[in-house]
């Protein structure tokens, strides 16, 4: 599919769907590889648990970013397929672990693996997927790719541990929040785009641009997700509205509200977040406080600014249909709250 042959239907498609359409053959190869590598001859529970998440209808956004970056820069080999599968395995492994840590019951609108099976299975299958991801990295023969994705894996874990200590501390500020979401979300977005450029033999300036695009896109994506927890539908966010509040996560909307809090507001946040003493009607009261301090509006402004940074990072990359779609994707990510 090329830009000149676009139909009105093509233009009306969401950018993620357009990426999938342009990269349909590559993505088919990624899916074949994922299914092959998540198999286990000796432990049938591994493919059972993995398939529950992998086949749950996710958009495969992160592997699509890897494929798009490589193809946009003229790559004609097959290692980008291995890297895209690697990125999806890392993502799936972190979801399995996150659901155990967060004691979550829903993911992408379905019961979580830890609920259907148990915590031990979720953790161990996540470990298996991390191991598989490193096997795939090594098969590309690129030490730089291995370094980027290994570093991203460490950063993801670091971000999750930081969130454990910061999430229920009212002293957590926007700097710490940014560090957390760079770890838990943006690190893999950035690595996904960066390794696509590396495998394509892109220039250092282009590789940096791809990394900056993924970083900014990931930050915008997570801010939007945090906003939607206080007003999105379950169908849109794949979890129950208010889950972050119930799990006492101090995400950006609450951080902004706490920074502007009156004495009464602060006493409320101390009770429900720091002490965990949540009562009937507290979520509704939290929403009233957020609205009074324009916290959601301020978060929306931040998300739009990060989306603009993502788009600007693409400017030095070659003109290409995929570059246009990646730019539109940045707008789309924030369109749910814009």
Secondary structure, 3 states (H helix, E strand, C coil): CCHHHCCHHHHHCCHHHHHHHHCHHHHHHHHHHHHHHCCCCCCHHHHHHHHHHHCCCCCCHHHHHHHHHHHHCCCCCCHHHHHHHHHHHHHHHHHHHHHHHHCCCEECCEECHHHHCCHHHHHHHHHHHHHHHHHHHHHCCCHHHHHHHHHHHHHHHHHHHHHHHHCCCCCCCHHHHHHHHHHHHHHHHHHHHHHHHHHCCCCHHHHHHHHHHHHHHHHHHHHHHHHHCCCCCHHHHCCCCCHHHHCCCCCHHHHHHHHCCCHHHHHHHHHHHHCCCCCCCHHHHHHHHHHHCCHHHHHHHHHHHHHHHHHHHHHHCCCCHHHHHHHHHHHHHHHCCC
